[in-house]
Amino acid sequence: MVREGYKRTEVGVIPEDWDVVPITKATSEIFLGLTAKVDYVNSGGIPLIRASDIANSKLSFAEARTISVRQHKKLTKYRRPKRGDVLVSKSGSLGICAIVDVDIEFSIYESIIVLQSNQFLNSNFLLWLLRDKKTQFRIIGEKVGSTVGHLNLEMFRKLIIPLPLIEEQKVIAQTLSDVDALIAALDKLIAKKRGIKTGTMQQLLAGKKRLPGFAMEWNKCRLGDIVDKIVGGGTPSRSNPDFWGGKIPWTTVKDFATFNPFSTQEYITEEGLSKSASNLIPKGTLITSTRMALGKAIIYEIDVAINQDLKAIFPKLDVNNIYLYYWFQNNSEYLEILGSGSTVKGISLIDLKSIPFLKPSLEEQQAIAQVLSDMDTEITALETRRAKTQAIKQGMMQELLTGKTRLI
C-alpha cells in the first residue's frame, strides 16, 4: 500500500511529483579518464588523479602523480574535469565518490568515471544520491570481472535515478552537507583533543610537568620492580567442541582492535578453561600483548580468560593500575621497537621487565591517572556524539533522498 502523494517506481516509493530518469537524461556527459602510459608521467606536469586519490568529499592531490603537459596535450583521451563534476571510482574501492571543488588544472586516470550535471540536476544532490546505500548497491551490483571487479561505463549510463525539482535538490544537498560539516568539525575537535592528551601524557609521565602540590623526587626503577606477578594464558583445543561456546569471555589480540570492556569475540566453557593453559583474569586487571599488537593495553570491566599471546599484569600495592595503563599507552612505540621476530613481532618477559620505569608517589600516580582519565572521558563523549550524528545523517539520507521527508 502506497500512501497518498507517493508512487511506486523502479527505484522505490517516491513522491508523485518526482521523476525517475536514466542518469544520462540528467547529465551533459559521462566519460572515463585517460590511459596514462609510463612515459606520459614525469615530475613536471599537471596532477593525474587516480581512484585512490578520491576522498569522501574533496579531491586530494597528496598522492597524485604528475603528467607531462607536452605529452598530455597529444593524448586523444585527454580529460579535464571542471568544478562541480562528480567523480566515481570504477575500480579498487568501487563506487567511492567525490565532487570537484577546485579550479586547479588536473587530469583523471581511466579508473574514474566523470559525471557532468545538466540544468536539471544539482551536482551536490547527485553526489549524495550516489553515496546512498541503495544507489551504491545498484552500482556495485553491476560490476564486472571475476577477480578484480570494476564498474562498466555503459551499464553505469543505464543507471536510473529519482529526480525532484532542482530547487528541492539544492535544499536536500545543503541539509546533508550541513550535517557532514558538523561531523567534519567533530572529527577535527576529536583529533585536537587526542593531540592535547598525547602531549599532556608525555609531559606528565616523564615528570617534565608536575601537577600542583607534588614535588617529591620520582623513583627510577624497572617495570619488573613494580610488578607483583605476571600471568599468561592459553588456548583450549579447537578440536573439542565442548571447550567452546560457553559463558566465559576469552580474549586474544583480535579483541584489541574491537575492544569492548564488557565482551569478547569468543567464549569458552568451564571445561575449556580448566583443561587448558588459559587463566581467568579478574576485572580491572591490566592486560597487554607480548606477541603482535605490542605496547597495547586493555582493562576489562568483566572477568576474562586470556590466550598465550597475552599477559595480565598485577602491579604492587604502591602502583596505580590506571597509571600503569597510561604508561603503556605512552610507551607503545618503544615497546613496538623492542619487539623481535622477522614474521610476527614479540617481546620476552625478560625484556618487558627490564624496561625503565619512573615511579612517582602513589598519590601523584592517582592524580595523573585522573587527569588523563578525564581527558579520555571528554574524547569518548565527542566520539559518541560523532557516532550519533553519523547515524542521524544515514537516517536523513534515507528520508530525504527518497522523499519520505520533504523540506519544501
N, C-alpha and C positions, 0 to 999 in steps of 0.2 A: 504493500500500500504506500503510494507516494503522496506526501502531504500537499495541500493546496499551494499553488505557486511554484511548484517544482516539477521536474520531468526526469524520467529515466533515460540515460544515454549510454553510449559506448564507454564513457569514462566515469560512469556512476550517476547518482542523482545530483542534479544541479538546478539552479533557478531557471524558470521558464524563459527569462529574458537574456540568458547566456547562450552563446553559440557554441557549437562543437565543430572544430575545423581541423584539417590536416595542418601540421606546423608550417608547411610551405605556403599556406594561404596568409599566414601572419608574419612571414619573413620575406625580406627582399632577396636574400641569398643565403645558401647554406653550402659551405665548402670546406675542404681539407687544407692542411698546411702543405709545405713543400717537403720533398725528399732531399735531405741535406747529405751530400757525399762528404767524405773526409776532407777532400781538397777544397771544399767550399768554406770550411771552418778555420778561422785563424784568430789572432788576437787583435785585429784592427778593424773590426766591422761593427755591425749592429747586433743587439741581443737576439738570440734564437731561442724562443720559448718552447719547452717540451711539456708533455703531460705532467711530469714530475714537478714542474715549476708552478703548477696551478695551486693556489692556496684556497681557503674557504670562500673568500670574497674578493680578494685582490690578487694581482699578479706579483710574484716575487722574482726579482732579477738576480738574486744572490747566486743561484746555481746555473743561470742561463749562460750558454756558450755564445760566442760572437761569430757572426758570419760575414765574410768579406763583402764589402759594398760593391766592389768591382765585379766579382763573380756573381754576387746576388742579383745584380741588375740584368745579367744574362740569362737567369733562370726563367723558364717558361711557367713554372709553378710558383712564382713569387706571390706571397700573400702577406698583406699588411693590414691587420685588424685595426679598427678605429674605436675611439671612445664609445662605450655603450654596447659594443659587441659582446655576446655571451660565448664563452669557450667551454667545450665539453671534452673531457679525456675519453678517447676511444680505445685506449689500450692501457695496460697496467692497472691503475686504480680506476676502473670503469665508472663513468658517469659523474666523476667529480667536476664541479662547475665553478666558473669564475666570471666576473664581468670586468671588462677593460675600463679602468678609471684613470688612465694615464695618457698623456699625449706624446710619450717618448716613442720614437721610431723603433719598431721591432718587427720581427717576423715570427711565424709559428711553424713548428715541426708537423710532420704528417700524422702524428699521434693525437692531434687536436682537431675537433670539429668546430667551426665558427658559424654562429648564427647571427645574422643581421636582421633586426626587427624592422617591420614597416610601420606605417602610420596607425595600424590597428592594434599593435602590440607594444606594450611598455617593456623595455629591456629588463628592468629590475623585477617586474612581475614574472617575466619569463625565467629569470634566474631562480626565483623562489619556486616556481612551478616545476622546474627541472630537478630541484633539490627535494621535492616532496617524495615521500616513501613510495606512494602508489606510482608516480611517474618513474622513479628510479627502478621499481620492479619491472615496469613495462620496457624501459630502456635496456636494462641488463638482461631481461628475458629474451631480447632479440640478438644477443651476442652470437658470434660465430667463431669457429676454431675449437678443436678438441683439446689442445694442450694449453696454449695461451689465448684466452678469449679476447675478442675485440669487437667493437661496435661496427656494424655495417652501415656505411653512409646512406645507401639507398633505402635500407629499412628505417633508418632514422628519419629520413624525409617523409616517411609514411606515418609518423607518429601523430596521433590525434590528441588535441588539447582542448580544454574548456576555455572559452574566451568571453569574459564580461566586457562591458564598455570600457574604453580607455581610461576614463576618469575613475572608475571603480578599481581598475587595475592599479592605478597610481596610489590610491589610498591603501589598498591591501599591501602593496610592496613597501610603502613608507612605514606602515604599522609594524610589519615584520622586521624591517630594517632597524626600527627604534628598539625593539626587543633585542636584536642582535648587538646593537651598540651597547646596551646595558650589560649583556653577557661579556662583551669585549672589555668594558670598563671594570667588571668584576674580576676578569682574568688578570688585568693589569694590576689591580689592587692586591689580589692574592699573591702575584709574583713579587710585588713590592714588600708585602708583609713577610713572605718567606725569606726574602733577601735580608730584611732587618733582623729576623730571628736568627738566621745563619751568622750574621755579623755579631749579634749580641752573644750568641752561644760561643763563638770563637773567643771573644773577649773575656767572658765570664769563666769559661772552663780552663783558660790558660792563666787566669789570675791577673790579666792585664787591666781588667776593670773590676773594681771591688764594689760590692753593694754597701750602702750606708750602714755603719755600725760594726763592720768587720775589718780587722787589721791584723789578726793573728797569722803568723807565717804558715805556709802550707807544707805538708809533709811530702817529700819526694820518695816514691817507692815504685813497686812494680804491680801490675794488675794482679798477679798471683798473691801478693801480700795482703790484698784487701778482700780476697775471696775465701769463704769458709769451705765450700765444696763446689765441684762442677759435675753435673750428672748428664750422661749421654742417653741414647735411646736405641731403638732397633725397629725392624720391620717384621711383622708376623708373616708367616709363609703365605704367599699368594695362592698356592695350590690347595689350601684348605679353606673352603668357603665358610666354615664355622668360625673363622677368625675375623670375618669382615661383615660390615653392615650392622654393627651393634650400636650402642649408645655412647661409646667413649670417643670423644673427638681425638683424632690422630693427625698431627701436623707435620708437614715437610717443608722444604724450601719453596715449593709451589704456593704455599699459603702466604708467603711473604709478599708476593705480587698482588694478591687479592685479599689482603689481611682484613679479617673481621674479628674483633675481640671476643665474639660470642659463638663462633662456629668455625669449622674447618672443612676442607674439601672432602675428606674421607673420615670414616668412623670404623672403629674396631670393637670386638666383643670383649667381655671379661676374660674369656678363654684365650683370645688372641693376645691380650695384654700379659697374662700370666705365663703363656708358653712362648714368649719372645723376649728379646733383649730390650724392648721398649719399656719406658718408665712413665708413670703418671706424675705430672708436674703440677703442683698447686697453683691456683690462680694468683696473679700478681707477681709471678716469678719472671725474671728476665730470661728470654730465650734468644740465643744467637746461632748463626750458622758457621761451621768450620769447613764447609765444603760447598762451593758456589754461594752466591749472594753474600760474600764476605763483608763483614762490617755492619750488616743489617741486624737489628734487634727488635723484638716484639714483646709485648706483655699482654697476656690473655686475661679476660675477666672471668674465665671458667677454668676448671682443671682440664689439662690436655695431656695426651701421650705424645711422645716425640720419636722421630726416627733417628737413624745413626748419623745423619749429617748435621744434627742439631745438638746444642749443648745448653742445658739450663744452668744458670749461674746464680749461686746463693752467696751474696756478699756477707761480710762480717757485720756485727751489730752497729759499728760506727760508720757504716756506709749506707747512704740513702739509695734505695733501689731505682727511683726515678732519676736521681742524679746520674747513676750509672748508665741508665738508658740514654740520656743525652750525651754522656761521654762516648758511647758507641756511635751515636749519630755524628758527633764532632770528629771522630777518628776513623770514619768509614773508609775514606780514601787511603789512609795509611794502612789499614787492615787489608784492603784490597791489594795494595802493592806487596804486602808481606806474603800473600798467597803464592804458593808454589804449585808446580804441575803444568805440563805442556797442554793437556787437553782440558781437564777440569781443575780449576784452582782450589787449593785447600790450605789450611793453616793448622799446624800441630798445636797441641795443648801447651807444649813447652814454649813455643814461640808466642802463643797467646798470653801466657802467664808472665812472660818476660817484658811485655810492653810497658814503657814508663807510665806512671800514673801519679798525677798531682792530687793530693788529698787534703782538702780544706777541712775545717771542723764540721761535725755533723750538722750543726745549726746553720752554717753557711751553705753546706750542700743543700739542705732543705729550702733555704731561701732562693738559691739559684734555680733549683728544680721548679719552684713555684713561679718564678718569673717566666721561665721558658714554657711551663705548662699553660700559663695564662695566654702567652702568645699563640700556642698551638690551639687553644680553645677559640681564640679570635679567628684564626685561619680556618678552622673547621666550620665555624659559623658562616663564614664567607663562602666556603666550598658548598655548604648545604644550600645557601641562598642561590648560588650559581646553578646547582643541580635542579632546584625547584624552578628557576627561571627558564632553564633549558627545557624542562618538561612542559612548562606553560607554552613555550614557543612551539613545541611539537604539536600541542593541542590546538594552538591558534592556527597553525598551518593547515591542519585537517579541517578546521571550521571555516577559515577564510578562503582557502583555495578550492573549496567545493561549494561555497556559497551558503553553507548551513547557517553561518552568521554573516549578516550584511552590515556593512559600515556606512553605506549611503543608499 
